[in-house]
Amino acid sequence: MAKLERFGHGGDLLTAAEMFGCQRDFVDFSSNINPFGPPSVVMETMEKVLREPGLPAIAVYPDPDLRLLRKKLARLHRVSEEMVLPGNGAAELIDLLVAALKPKRVGVVEPAFSEYRLAAQKREIPVQSVITGWEQDFLPKTEEMETLIRDVELLFLGRPNNPSGHFITEGQLEELALLAERFGTILAIDEAFIDFVDQGETRSFISRLSRFPHVAVLRSLTKMFALPGLRLGYAVAGENLIRRMKRMQVCWSVSGLADRIGCAVADPDFYHGYVDEVRRRLVAERKFLCQALRRFASLEVYPGEANYLLIRTIRGRTSEQLQQQLGKRGILIRDCSMYPGLDERYFRIAVKKREDNQVLVQALGELLQEG
């Protein structure tokens, strides 16, 4: 049977349908997307684009320099437009960093998003890692990080980490940035899920970039605005680094439709209010899920700060077995045994709407009771 994570990521509904022998609407906890769907401004923008007089926007080339989108994102984060580079999702920007810098060695703090490692491996660049774990709160030791930063030319760090949801503090991150500066290492901070973190907008490292020109921050509009099929992310970094990444980027990697929708959701007048409301609702749902799942003696829930939860089975079924049994009930979870530092006991679930969260809790309760 095909493994649900055959392509290294969650949200693969076609493989799920093949595995479980059905074409159905799965309750998908394997993908960490805003469960409330795209905001109305997204649908309104799409309709407007398609109904414009003359040639529709999809019949003309997008702006190669994405000037309006860069202006909106720069205003949102109070940086210069030359510090912003939109891309075809954060995954493209990870790849562009590696392509632009051509590092002799890439560093990763594991467990982590697989694209960091893959971007290096496909160019035959060695990857050096520090592996963290549950018992150490997924926080690497200072001496391990100093060695890693000294040995690599580019270091990726998830904030919050995916899959654990651990959120390194501002003080800890600044210490790493200073170490990177000392050793001439580029530090890439992946903030793809920071909008879901409490006070994420004030805890972002973007506001500190003027002090740290060797740091790049990667952001995603896919997760918060439920746009994984559209593909849109951006990097914020020093002008020199952005120019180097831009030179490696394929022209028109961001579609005209993504450009227009990005301009709509990145408008500060809309962005902050929408993000605050979604975050408030999902923080309550994360609390509900944590409390409900901790009632099961055979499960441990890691107290992450993102819109997903890492869970460890203490006894009984493996994560893959749970995934198979839940999949037959139309529920998808993310088996995390592929992540370095994790094993067959770990799985991840997204925080979803209350009715979906209740479905998962009930199904897990029934399966775990069966033994």
C-alpha positions in Angstrom: 0.0 0.0 0.0 1.2 3.5 -0.8 2.4 5.6 2.1 0.3 8.8 2.6 3.5 10.9 2.9 5.0 9.4 -0.3 5.8 13.0 -1.5 7.0 14.2 1.9 4.1 16.3 2.9 0.5 16.2 4.2 -2.6 17.2 2.4 -2.3 14.6 -0.4 -5.9 13.8 -0.9 -5.4 11.9 -4.2 -3.0 9.4 -2.5 -5.5 9.1 0.4 -8.3 8.2 -2.0 -6.0 5.6 -3.7 -5.0 4.2 -0.3 -8.4 3.9 1.2 -10.3 2.9 -1.9 -12.7 5.8 -2.1 -13.3 9.3 -3.5 -14.6 11.2 -0.5 -14.4 14.4 1.4 -11.8 13.6 4.0 -11.5 15.5 7.3 -7.9 16.4 6.7 -5.8 16.9 9.8 -2.6 16.2 7.9 -2.4 19.7 6.4 -1.9 22.8 8.6 -4.2 25.2 6.7 -6.7 27.7 8.1 -9.8 25.5 8.5 -12.2 28.3 7.9 -11.1 28.5 4.2 -10.2 31.6 2.2 -11.6 34.9 3.4 -14.3 36.5 1.3 -11.9 39.1 -0.1 -10.1 36.2 -1.9 -13.3 35.0 -3.7 -14.3 38.6 -4.4 -10.9 39.3 -6.0 -11.1 36.2 -8.1 -14.5 37.2 -9.4 -13.4 40.7 -10.1 -10.3 39.5 -12.1 -12.5 37.2 -14.2 -15.1 39.9 -14.9 -12.9 42.8 -15.8 -13.7 44.5 -19.1 -11.4 43.7 -22.0 -8.8 41.0 -21.7 -9.1 39.2 -18.4 -6.1 39.4 -16.1 -5.3 35.7 -16.7 -4.9 36.5 -20.4 -2.0 38.9 -19.9 1.5 38.4 -18.3 1.9 39.3 -14.6 4.3 42.1 -13.7 7.7 40.4 -13.7 8.8 42.5 -10.7 5.5 42.2 -8.8 5.8 45.9 -7.8 2.3 46.3 -6.3 2.6 43.2 -4.2 6.0 44.1 -3.0 4.7 47.5 -2.1 1.9 46.0 -0.1 4.1 43.6 1.7 6.7 46.3 2.4 4.0 48.5 3.9 2.7 45.6 6.0 6.1 44.9 7.6 7.4 48.5 7.5 10.5 47.7 5.4 11.7 48.9 2.0 10.3 47.3 -1.1 13.9 46.2 -2.0 13.8 43.9 1.0 10.9 41.9 -0.2 10.8 39.0 -2.7 7.5 37.2 -3.4 7.7 33.6 -4.6 5.7 30.5 -5.5 5.2 29.5 -1.9 7.8 29.4 0.8 9.1 26.2 -0.7 10.4 28.1 -3.8 12.1 30.7 -1.5 13.9 28.0 0.4 15.2 26.6 -2.9 16.2 30.1 -4.1 18.2 30.7 -0.9 20.2 27.5 -1.5 20.6 28.3 -5.2 21.7 31.9 -4.6 24.2 31.2 -1.8 25.6 27.9 -3.1 26.7 27.0 0.4 29.3 24.3 0.9 27.2 22.9 3.8 23.6 23.5 4.9 22.5 23.3 8.5 19.1 22.1 9.8 17.7 21.9 13.3 15.7 18.6 13.3 12.9 17.5 13.2 12.1 20.1 10.6 10.3 20.8 7.3 11.7 18.4 4.8 12.2 21.0 2.0 15.3 22.5 3.8 17.2 19.2 3.5 15.8 18.4 0.0 16.9 21.8 -1.4 20.5 21.0 -0.5 20.4 17.3 -1.3 19.2 17.8 -4.9 22.3 20.0 -5.4 24.5 17.4 -3.7 25.3 19.8 -0.9 26.0 18.1 2.4 23.5 18.7 5.2 24.6 18.9 8.9 22.0 18.8 11.6 21.3 19.0 15.3 18.6 16.7 16.4 16.3 17.8 19.2 13.7 15.9 21.1 10.6 15.9 23.2 12.4 15.6 26.5 14.6 18.6 25.7 11.6 20.7 24.6 12.9 20.5 21.0 15.5 23.1 22.0 19.1 22.4 20.9 21.9 22.8 23.3 23.9 26.0 23.0 27.2 24.2 22.3 25.6 22.1 19.6 24.2 25.2 17.9 27.5 27.0 18.1 29.2 24.0 16.4 26.5 23.8 13.7 26.6 27.5 12.9 30.4 27.5 12.7 30.4 24.5 10.3 27.7 25.6 7.8 27.2 28.6 5.6 23.4 28.5 5.6 21.2 27.5 8.5 17.4 26.9 8.4 15.4 27.3 11.5 11.6 26.9 11.8 9.8 29.4 14.1 7.5 27.9 15.0 9.0 24.6 14.3 7.2 22.2 12.1 6.2 19.5 13.2 6.6 20.2 17.0 5.1 23.7 17.1 7.9 24.8 19.4 8.6 28.5 19.3 12.1 29.7 20.1 12.1 32.9 22.2 13.2 36.2 20.9 16.2 36.2 23.3 17.3 32.7 22.2 16.9 33.6 18.5 18.9 36.8 18.9 21.8 34.8 20.4 21.7 32.5 17.4 21.7 35.5 15.1 24.7 37.0 16.8 26.5 33.6 16.5 25.7 33.5 12.8 27.0 37.0 12.4 30.2 36.0 14.2 30.8 33.0 11.9 29.6 34.6 8.7 26.6 32.2 8.4 23.3 33.1 6.8 20.4 32.4 9.1 17.1 31.6 7.4 14.1 31.8 9.8 11.0 30.1 8.5 8.0 32.0 9.9 5.4 30.2 7.7 3.1 29.6 10.7 3.9 32.6 12.8 0.5 34.2 12.1 -1.1 31.5 14.2 1.2 32.1 17.2 -0.1 34.4 20.0 1.2 37.9 19.3 3.0 36.6 16.2 3.1 39.9 14.4 5.1 41.5 17.3 7.3 38.4 17.8 8.4 38.2 14.1 12.2 38.7 13.5 11.4 41.0 10.6 11.5 44.0 12.9 15.1 43.2 13.8 16.4 42.7 10.2 18.0 46.2 10.1 20.4 45.0 12.8 21.0 41.6 11.2 21.7 41.8 7.4 22.8 38.1 7.4 19.3 36.9 8.4 16.4 36.1 6.0 12.8 35.6 7.1 10.6 33.4 5.0 6.8 33.9 5.2 3.8 32.2 3.7 0.3 33.5 2.7 -0.8 29.9 2.0 -1.5 28.8 5.5 -3.4 31.7 7.1 -5.4 32.5 4.0 -6.0 28.9 3.0 -4.4 29.3 -0.5 -2.2 26.1 -0.9 -3.5 25.6 -4.5 -2.6 29.2 -5.4 1.0 29.1 -4.0 2.3 32.4 -2.6 5.0 33.2 -0.1 7.7 35.8 0.3 11.1 36.5 1.7 12.2 39.5 3.7 15.9 40.2 4.0 18.7 42.6 3.3 18.7 44.2 -0.2 21.8 42.4 -1.3 20.5 38.9 -0.4 17.2 39.6 -2.0 19.0 40.7 -5.2 20.9 37.4 -5.2 17.8 35.3 -4.7 15.9 37.3 -7.4 18.6 36.5 -10.0 18.0 32.8 -9.5 14.2 33.1 -9.7 12.4 32.0 -12.9 10.5 34.9 -14.4 6.7 34.9 -13.7 7.0 32.3 -10.9 4.1 34.0 -9.2 1.0 34.0 -11.4 -1.1 37.1 -12.1 -4.0 35.7 -10.1 -1.7 35.0 -7.1 -0.3 38.6 -7.4 -3.8 40.2 -7.3 -5.0 38.0 -4.4 -1.8 38.6 -2.6 -2.3 42.4 -2.9 -5.8 42.0 -1.5 -4.9 39.9 1.6 -1.6 41.8 2.4 -3.4 45.1 2.7 -2.6 46.1 6.3 -6.1 47.4 6.8 -7.5 43.9 6.1 -4.6 41.7 7.2 -4.2 42.5 10.9 -7.9 42.3 11.8 -8.4 39.0 9.9 -5.3 37.3 11.3 -6.3 38.4 14.9 -9.7 36.9 14.5 -8.6 33.6 13.1 -5.8 33.3 15.6 -8.2 33.9 18.5 -10.6 31.2 17.3 -7.8 28.6 16.7 -6.1 29.3 20.0 -9.4 28.2 21.7 -9.6 25.1 19.5 -6.0 24.2 20.2 -6.8 24.4 23.9 -9.9 22.2 23.4 -8.0 19.6 21.5 -5.1 19.5 24.0 -7.5 19.0 26.9 -9.6 16.3 25.1 -6.6 14.3 23.8 -4.8 14.4 27.2 -7.6 12.4 28.6 -6.3 9.4 26.7 -3.7 7.6 28.8 -2.0 6.2 25.7 -1.3 9.6 24.1 1.0 12.5 25.0 0.4 16.0 23.5 3.3 18.4 23.0 2.3 22.0 24.1 3.3 23.7 20.8 2.2 27.3 19.9 1.1 26.8 16.3 -2.1 25.6 14.6 -1.0 22.0 14.8 -0.1 19.5 17.6 2.6 16.9 17.8 1.4 13.8 19.5 3.2 10.7 20.8 1.7 7.3 21.5 2.9 5.7 24.7 1.7 2.2 24.0 -0.4 0.2 21.6 -0.7 1.3 18.0 2.0 3.0 16.0 1.3 6.3 14.2 1.0 4.5 10.9 -1.5 2.1 12.3 -3.6 4.9 13.6 -3.3 6.7 10.3 -4.6 3.6 8.5 -7.5 3.1 10.9 -8.5 6.7 10.9 -8.1 6.9 7.1 -10.7 4.2 6.7 -13.1 6.4 8.7 -12.4 9.4 6.4 -9.9 11.2 8.8 -6.3 12.0 7.8 -3.4 12.5 10.2 0.3 13.1 9.5 2.5 10.2 10.3 5.7 11.8 11.6 8.0 8.8 11.6 9.9 10.2 8.5 11.2 13.2 10.5 14.8 12.8 11.8 14.6 12.5 15.6 11.0 11.1 15.6 9.9 7.5 15.2 6.8 5.4 14.7 5.2 6.8 17.9 4.7 10.3 16.5 1.9 11.9 14.5 0.8 15.4 13.9 -2.7 16.9 13.6 -3.9 20.3 12.5 -6.2 22.4 14.7 -9.5 22.6 12.9 -13.1 23.7 13.5 -14.8 22.4 16.6 -17.1 20.0 14.8 -14.1 18.4 13.0 -12.0 18.3 16.2 -14.8 16.5 17.9 -15.0 14.0 15.1 -11.3 13.2 15.5 -11.5 13.0 19.3 -14.4 10.6 19.2 -12.7 8.4 16.5 -9.5 8.2 18.5 -11.4 7.4 21.6 -13.1 4.5 20.0 -9.9 3.1 18.4 -7.9 3.5 21.6 -10.6 1.8 23.6 -10.6 -1.1 21.3 -6.9 -1.7 22.2 
